Amino acid sequence: MHLNIKNRLGETDNVLYIMCLVALGMGIAAVLLYYCTGINVLNVGYPCLFNKLTHLCCPGCGGTRSFRALLRGDILTCLYDYPPLLYGVIVYVIFMVRCTLYVLFGVKKSKNGAVVKYLWVLVALMVLQWIVKLVAQIFFDYYWFA
């Protein structure tokens, strides 16, 4: 059985679906790496260049901590550290399930590119949380992750 994803999905959904499949593969590889070697890619530390140069939190500040909290099942900490992450994960799961069902079984899905509006909401959430963290840091001397 040969599946032609490009002909089944629209152009936008096809690109997003392939990107999401790659991300899923990377996640599976990270889990296998951890269980086979004990190397935890979430513990690899590197300095944030934006923070080092500006001494301000970056737009993605808290993403890794939020992801770790989500993996532990600590939803409140996940939301506190980086609110857009949980929203992004939910959109990702829904998109992948719907597209996979459509590709494999022809189950009705949203029109091509419908998920793009949810990605714009994700970008808006990222900017909003960054502004809140900057205001807290600059005006109230509260560093979100001290």
N, C-alpha and C positions, 0 to 999 in steps of 0.2 A: 504494500500500500504506500503510495507516494503522496505526501502532503505538500501542496504548493501554498505556503503561507501568504506570499505576496498577492496571489490572486484571490485569496479568501478574505484577507483583511484589506482595508484601505491603506493608502500610502503612509499616512501619519500613524495609524495604529500599528502598521507593520514595523515601522522604525522603532516605536516605543516598545512593542512586544519583544523585538529582538534585543533591545537594550535591557529590558527587564529580565529576559532569559539569561543574558550574560551576567547580570547582577546576581541572579539566583545561583548560577554556576559558581561565581566567586564566593558566595556565601557557603555553598556546599563544600567547596575546596577549603575554605577557612575552618569549617567544622571538622573535616577529615584531617587537616593538618594538626588541629588541636588534639584529636583523639589518637592520632598515630604518633605524633612527636612530642606533644605537650606544649607546643608553641602556640601562644594565644596572641593572635594578631591585634586584638583590642587592647593589649597591654604594651604594644610597641609605642614608646613615647617619642614625640618629636615636638620641638617648640613651634608655637604659632608665630609665623613671621609678622602677621598683622599686629598681634599683641606686642611683640618685641619692638616693633617700630613706633607704634602709636601709644602704647600702654593703655589701650582700650580693648574691650572685648570685641571679637570679630563676629560677623553675621552667623557663623556656624558654631560659635562658642557654646559648649555644652552638649553637642551632638553625640560624641562618643560616650560621655557619662550617661546621657539619656538612653542610648542604645543598650548599654550595660544594664541599666535599671530595668528596661523593658525585658531583656533576656532573663532577669531575675524574677520578673512578674511584679515589680514595684511600679505600678502605673502612676502613682502620685509623684514619685521622684522623677520619673520619665517626663511627665508634664511640666514639672518645675524646672528641670535642667534645660529642656529644649522642646517646647510645645509642638512645633511643626512635625517632629519625628513621628509621633503616634498617628497624626492625620495622614502623613505620607505613607506609613505602613498600611493603614486601612485602605487608602486609595490603591496602593500597589496590589494588595491581595484581591480586591474586588476586580480591578482591571485584568489581572492575570487569570483569575478564574473565568471571567466572562469571555475573554479572548480565547483561552484554551478550549472552553466548551464550544465556542463558535467554530474554531479551526477543526476540532475533532468531530463534532456532531452536528454542526450547523445550527446550534441553538441561537436564538435571536440575541443580538447584542446591541449596544448603543450605536448611533450613527458614527461614521468615521470621524475621528478627531474630537469626540465628545469629552474625552479625558483631559484634553488640553486645558479646558476651563478649570478643572480641579487642580491642575498644575499651577495655574495662575493664582489660585487661592493659596496653594502651598507657598509660593513666592511671597505673596502678601503677608502670610503668617510669619515667614522668616524675617521680613523687613520689620514688621510690627514688634516681634519679640526682641529684635536687635535694638530698636529705638527705646523700648522699655528698659532694657539692660543698660543702654548708654545713659539714659536719664537717671537711672538709679546710681550709676557709677559717677557721673559728672556732677550732678546736683546734690546728691545725698551721700556721697562718699561710700556707697554700698557696692562692693564688688561681688557680683553674683556668686562667684565660686572661690571665695577666699579660703 
